[in-house]
Amino acid sequence: METSEISKTELKKIVKEAIISVLTERKDLLEDAVSEAILDMKLGLAIEEGDTGEYVSESEILSKLMD
């Protein structure tokens, strides 16, 4: 098998073209990734907002879930 060398510039160009091609042809991938990132961020903010530092027993949590 023959090997050929590729310069860093050529490799960067090939990778860039591949990424552009994928994002152009599969816009849903980027949309899904951004949507998931936003949801993760919102969950993190909600957790921080609800964190009072007070201990809540398991039974209290379960009783609220059963309501």
A tleap script that builds the chain and sets N, CA, C and O, in Angstrom:
source leaprc.protein.ff14SB
mol = sequence {
  NMET GLU THR SER GLU ILE SER LYS THR GLU
  LEU LYS LYS ILE VAL LYS GLU ALA ILE ILE
  SER VAL LEU THR GLU ARG LYS ASP LEU LEU
  GLU ASP ALA VAL SER GLU ALA ILE LEU ASP
  MET LYS LEU GLY LEU ALA ILE GLU GLU GLY
  ASP THR GLY GLU TYR VAL SER GLU SER GLU
  ILE LEU SER LYS LEU MET CASP
}
set mol.1.N position { 0.841 -1.167 0.000 }
set mol.1.CA position { 0.000 0.000 0.000 }
set mol.1.C position { 0.897 1.245 0.000 }
set mol.1.O position { 1.872 1.327 0.747 }
set mol.2.N position { 0.554 2.175 -0.826 }
set mol.2.CA position { 1.341 3.392 -0.948 }
set mol.2.C position { 0.793 4.461 -0.010 }
set mol.2.O position { -0.421 4.632 0.102 }
set mol.3.N position { 1.671 5.164 0.648 }
set mol.3.CA position { 1.250 6.268 1.504 }
set mol.3.C position { 1.670 7.571 0.876 }
set mol.3.O position { 2.713 7.656 0.227 }
set mol.4.N position { 0.854 8.585 1.071 }
set mol.4.CA position { 1.209 9.903 0.562 }
set mol.4.C position { 1.114 10.906 1.703 }
set mol.4.O position { 0.310 10.759 2.624 }
set mol.5.N position { 1.936 11.903 1.616 }
set mol.5.CA position { 1.956 12.918 2.656 }
set mol.5.C position { 0.993 14.030 2.301 }
set mol.5.O position { 0.765 14.335 1.131 }
set mol.6.N position { 0.436 14.624 3.334 }
set mol.6.CA position { -0.489 15.729 3.145 }
set mol.6.C position { -0.067 16.837 4.105 }
set mol.6.O position { 0.262 16.584 5.264 }
set mol.7.N position { -0.083 18.045 3.610 }
set mol.7.CA position { 0.348 19.151 4.457 }
set mol.7.C position { -0.767 19.529 5.435 }
set mol.7.O position { -1.934 19.182 5.250 }
set mol.8.N position { -0.371 20.238 6.459 }
set mol.8.CA position { -1.332 20.686 7.468 }
set mol.8.C position { -2.400 21.573 6.823 }
set mol.8.O position { -3.580 21.474 7.160 }
set mol.9.N position { -1.988 22.426 5.909 }
set mol.9.CA position { -2.924 23.328 5.218 }
set mol.9.C position { -3.927 22.530 4.393 }
set mol.9.O position { -5.121 22.829 4.402 }
set mol.10.N position { -3.443 21.514 3.680 }
set mol.10.CA position { -4.340 20.683 2.866 }
set mol.10.C position { -5.328 19.920 3.748 }
set mol.10.O position { -6.508 19.803 3.418 }
set mol.11.N position { -4.832 19.407 4.864 }
set mol.11.CA position { -5.700 18.676 5.781 }
set mol.11.C position { -6.777 19.587 6.353 }
set mol.11.O position { -7.942 19.197 6.427 }
set mol.12.N position { -6.402 20.794 6.758 }
set mol.12.CA position { -7.376 21.750 7.290 }
set mol.12.C position { -8.450 22.059 6.242 }
set mol.12.O position { -9.634 22.149 6.567 }
set mol.13.N position { -8.027 22.220 4.979 }
set mol.13.CA position { -8.962 22.524 3.899 }
set mol.13.C position { -9.943 21.368 3.691 }
set mol.13.O position { -11.141 21.592 3.517 }
set mol.14.N position { -9.438 20.143 3.710 }
set mol.14.CA position { -10.285 18.957 3.514 }
set mol.14.C position { -11.287 18.817 4.655 }
set mol.14.O position { -12.467 18.552 4.421 }
set mol.15.N position { -10.819 18.995 5.886 }
set mol.15.CA position { -11.711 18.881 7.049 }
set mol.15.C position { -12.777 19.977 7.005 }
set mol.15.O position { -13.953 19.721 7.262 }
set mol.16.N position { -12.357 21.190 6.679 }
set mol.16.CA position { -13.302 22.306 6.589 }
set mol.16.C position { -14.374 22.026 5.539 }
set mol.16.O position { -15.560 22.244 5.788 }
set mol.17.N position { -13.969 21.553 4.385 }
set mol.17.CA position { -14.921 21.230 3.316 }
set mol.17.C position { -15.881 20.122 3.749 }
set mol.17.O position { -17.070 20.169 3.432 }
set mol.18.N position { -15.368 19.133 4.468 }
set mol.18.CA position { -16.212 18.028 4.936 }
set mol.18.C position { -17.248 18.521 5.936 }
set mol.18.O position { -18.415 18.135 5.868 }
set mol.19.N position { -16.825 19.369 6.859 }
set mol.19.CA position { -17.763 19.899 7.863 }
set mol.19.C position { -18.834 20.755 7.200 }
set mol.19.O position { -20.017 20.629 7.515 }
set mol.20.N position { -18.424 21.621 6.285 }
set mol.20.CA position { -19.387 22.462 5.569 }
set mol.20.C position { -20.369 21.595 4.792 }
set mol.20.O position { -21.567 21.876 4.775 }
set mol.21.N position { -19.877 20.561 4.161 }
set mol.21.CA position { -20.730 19.660 3.391 }
set mol.21.C position { -21.767 18.983 4.276 }
set mol.21.O position { -22.947 18.927 3.928 }
set mol.22.N position { -21.327 18.469 5.420 }
set mol.22.CA position { -22.250 17.785 6.337 }
set mol.22.C position { -23.301 18.759 6.863 }
set mol.22.O position { -24.489 18.439 6.885 }
set mol.23.N position { -22.866 19.951 7.288 }
set mol.23.CA position { -23.810 20.910 7.846 }
set mol.23.C position { -24.772 21.454 6.796 }
set mol.23.O position { -25.902 21.826 7.114 }
set mol.24.N position { -24.326 21.498 5.557 }
set mol.24.CA position { -25.207 21.950 4.478 }
set mol.24.C position { -26.245 20.882 4.141 }
set mol.24.O position { -27.423 21.181 3.947 }
set mol.25.N position { -25.792 19.650 4.077 }
set mol.25.CA position { -26.687 18.557 3.697 }
set mol.25.C position { -27.546 18.064 4.851 }
set mol.25.O position { -28.647 17.560 4.626 }
set mol.26.N position { -27.067 18.198 6.075 }
set mol.26.CA position { -27.791 17.685 7.246 }
set mol.26.C position { -27.972 18.783 8.285 }
set mol.26.O position { -27.414 18.710 9.380 }
set mol.27.N position { -28.754 19.798 7.937 }
set mol.27.CA position { -28.990 20.919 8.841 }
set mol.27.C position { -29.636 20.465 10.143 }
set mol.27.O position { -29.473 21.107 11.181 }
set mol.28.N position { -30.365 19.363 10.085 }
set mol.28.CA position { -31.038 18.856 11.280 }
set mol.28.C position { -30.040 18.484 12.378 }
set mol.28.O position { -30.369 18.582 13.560 }
set mol.29.N position { -28.831 18.060 12.013 }
set mol.29.CA position { -27.828 17.705 13.019 }
set mol.29.C position { -27.438 18.913 13.856 }
set mol.29.O position { -27.345 18.827 15.081 }
set mol.30.N position { -27.208 20.042 13.185 }
set mol.30.CA position { -26.841 21.260 13.891 }
set mol.30.C position { -28.012 21.770 14.721 }
set mol.30.O position { -27.824 22.195 15.861 }
set mol.31.N position { -29.215 21.733 14.162 }
set mol.31.CA position { -30.398 22.175 14.893 }
set mol.31.C position { -30.611 21.343 16.149 }
set mol.31.O position { -30.917 21.889 17.209 }
set mol.32.N position { -30.452 20.032 16.041 }
set mol.32.CA position { -30.613 19.150 17.200 }
set mol.32.C position { -29.559 19.435 18.265 }
set mol.32.O position { -29.864 19.451 19.458 }
set mol.33.N position { -28.330 19.657 17.837 }
set mol.33.CA position { -27.244 19.923 18.795 }
set mol.33.C position { -27.481 21.232 19.541 }
set mol.33.O position { -27.289 21.300 20.755 }
set mol.34.N position { -27.893 22.264 18.824 }
set mol.34.CA position { -28.162 23.557 19.463 }
set mol.34.C position { -29.365 23.441 20.393 }
set mol.34.O position { -29.348 23.985 21.497 }
set mol.35.N position { -30.393 22.749 19.965 }
set mol.35.CA position { -31.581 22.560 20.794 }
set mol.35.C position { -31.246 21.830 22.089 }
set mol.35.O position { -31.701 22.231 23.160 }
set mol.36.N position { -30.461 20.772 22.005 }
set mol.36.CA position { -30.054 20.018 23.198 }
set mol.36.C position { -29.205 20.877 24.128 }
set mol.36.O position { -29.346 20.802 25.348 }
set mol.37.N position { -28.330 21.686 23.559 }
set mol.37.CA position { -27.484 22.563 24.380 }
set mol.37.C position { -28.331 23.582 25.139 }
set mol.37.O position { -28.069 23.865 26.308 }
set mol.38.N position { -29.339 24.126 24.479 }
set mol.38.CA position { -30.223 25.091 25.134 }
set mol.38.C position { -31.001 24.422 26.254 }
set mol.38.O position { -31.131 24.987 27.339 }
set mol.39.N position { -31.522 23.224 26.006 }
set mol.39.CA position { -32.256 22.506 27.043 }
set mol.39.C position { -31.361 22.182 28.240 }
set mol.39.O position { -31.791 22.309 29.387 }
set mol.40.N position { -30.132 21.769 27.982 }
set mol.40.CA position { -29.186 21.483 29.062 }
set mol.40.C position { -28.896 22.732 29.883 }
set mol.40.O position { -28.814 22.673 31.110 }
set mol.41.N position { -28.741 23.859 29.201 }
set mol.41.CA position { -28.474 25.110 29.884 }
set mol.41.C position { -29.664 25.511 30.763 }
set mol.41.O position { -29.481 25.938 31.903 }
set mol.42.N position { -30.881 25.373 30.228 }
set mol.42.CA position { -32.078 25.704 30.992 }
set mol.42.C position { -32.222 24.801 32.213 }
set mol.42.O position { -32.606 25.270 33.285 }
set mol.43.N position { -31.921 23.518 32.065 }
set mol.43.CA position { -31.985 22.595 33.191 }
set mol.43.C position { -30.981 22.998 34.265 }
set mol.43.O position { -31.308 23.001 35.452 }
set mol.44.N position { -29.771 23.334 33.859 }
set mol.44.CA position { -28.755 23.776 34.805 }
set mol.44.C position { -29.178 25.027 35.558 }
set mol.44.O position { -28.974 25.128 36.768 }
set mol.45.N position { -29.768 25.982 34.844 }
set mol.45.CA position { -30.233 27.206 35.490 }
set mol.45.C position { -31.375 26.922 36.460 }
set mol.45.O position { -31.438 27.517 37.536 }
set mol.46.N position { -32.274 26.019 36.087 }
set mol.46.CA position { -33.382 25.656 36.971 }
set mol.46.C position { -32.877 24.971 38.239 }
set mol.46.O position { -33.391 25.215 39.330 }
set mol.47.N position { -31.877 24.120 38.091 }
set mol.47.CA position { -31.292 23.433 39.252 }
set mol.47.C position { -30.639 24.459 40.177 }
set mol.47.O position { -30.824 24.404 41.393 }
set mol.48.N position { -29.881 25.390 39.611 }
set mol.48.CA position { -29.241 26.420 40.434 }
set mol.48.C position { -30.279 27.283 41.153 }
set mol.48.O position { -30.106 27.627 42.322 }
set mol.49.N position { -31.355 27.629 40.446 }
set mol.49.CA position { -32.394 28.466 41.037 }
set mol.49.C position { -33.096 27.758 42.191 }
set mol.49.O position { -33.449 28.385 43.190 }
set mol.50.N position { -33.294 26.458 42.050 }
set mol.50.CA position { -33.989 25.696 43.077 }
set mol.50.C position { -33.108 25.244 44.220 }
set mol.50.O position { -33.614 24.752 45.229 }
set mol.51.N position { -31.798 25.398 44.088 }
set mol.51.CA position { -30.870 24.946 45.125 }
set mol.51.C position { -30.831 25.956 46.264 }
set mol.51.O position { -30.261 27.040 46.136 }
set mol.52.N position { -31.449 25.579 47.377 }
set mol.52.CA position { -31.465 26.460 48.546 }
set mol.52.C position { -30.440 26.022 49.578 }
set mol.52.O position { -30.183 26.741 50.543 }
set mol.53.N position { -29.857 24.859 49.384 }
set mol.53.CA position { -28.889 24.350 50.331 }
set mol.53.C position { -29.526 23.605 51.489 }
set mol.53.O position { -28.829 23.070 52.351 }
set mol.54.N position { -30.851 23.570 51.509 }
set mol.54.CA position { -31.561 22.878 52.589 }
set mol.54.C position { -31.767 21.420 52.208 }
set mol.54.O position { -32.010 21.090 51.047 }
set mol.55.N position { -31.664 20.547 53.221 }
set mol.55.CA position { -31.876 19.123 53.020 }
set mol.55.C position { -33.375 18.834 52.970 }
set mol.55.O position { -34.141 19.341 53.789 }
set mol.56.N position { -33.779 18.024 52.015 }
set mol.56.CA position { -35.168 17.573 51.897 }
set mol.56.C position { -35.147 16.055 51.926 }
set mol.56.O position { -34.378 15.424 51.201 }
set mol.57.N position { -35.986 15.476 52.757 }
set mol.57.CA position { -35.987 14.025 52.896 }
set mol.57.C position { -36.580 13.346 51.661 }
set mol.57.O position { -37.356 13.938 50.912 }
set mol.58.N position { -36.200 12.124 51.482 }
set mol.58.CA position { -36.704 11.339 50.348 }
set mol.58.C position { -38.214 11.180 50.432 }
set mol.58.O position { -38.904 11.277 49.417 }
set mol.59.N position { -38.729 10.941 51.617 }
set mol.59.CA position { -40.178 10.748 51.780 }
set mol.59.C position { -40.954 12.012 51.396 }
set mol.59.O position { -42.043 11.924 50.828 }
set mol.60.N position { -40.392 13.187 51.707 }
set mol.60.CA position { -41.057 14.438 51.338 }
set mol.60.C position { -41.102 14.604 49.818 }
set mol.60.O position { -42.112 15.039 49.263 }
set mol.61.N position { -40.014 14.259 49.159 }
set mol.61.CA position { -39.961 14.340 47.686 }
set mol.61.C position { -40.966 13.380 47.077 }
set mol.61.O position { -41.722 13.751 46.179 }
set mol.62.N position { -40.977 12.147 47.563 }
set mol.62.CA position { -41.903 11.151 47.020 }
set mol.62.C position { -43.351 11.556 47.250 }
set mol.62.O position { -44.190 11.343 46.374 }
set mol.63.N position { -43.667 12.138 48.413 }
set mol.63.CA position { -45.049 12.545 48.675 }
set mol.63.C position { -45.476 13.651 47.719 }
set mol.63.O position { -46.628 13.680 47.287 }
set mol.64.N position { -44.565 14.564 47.383 }
set mol.64.CA position { -44.896 15.635 46.434 }
set mol.64.C position { -45.064 15.078 45.026 }
set mol.64.O position { -45.891 15.572 44.259 }
set mol.65.N position { -44.289 14.056 44.680 }
set mol.65.CA position { -44.430 13.435 43.365 }
set mol.65.C position { -45.745 12.672 43.228 }
set mol.65.O position { -46.285 12.549 42.129 }
set mol.66.N position { -46.253 12.166 44.339 }
set mol.66.CA position { -47.503 11.409 44.313 }
set mol.66.C position { -48.734 12.302 44.265 }
set mol.66.O position { -49.823 11.834 43.934 }
set mol.67.N position { -48.575 13.591 44.593 }
set mol.67.CA position { -49.729 14.512 44.588 }
set mol.67.C position { -50.271 14.728 43.198 }
set mol.67.O position { -51.237 15.471 43.020 }
savepdb mol mol.pdb
quit
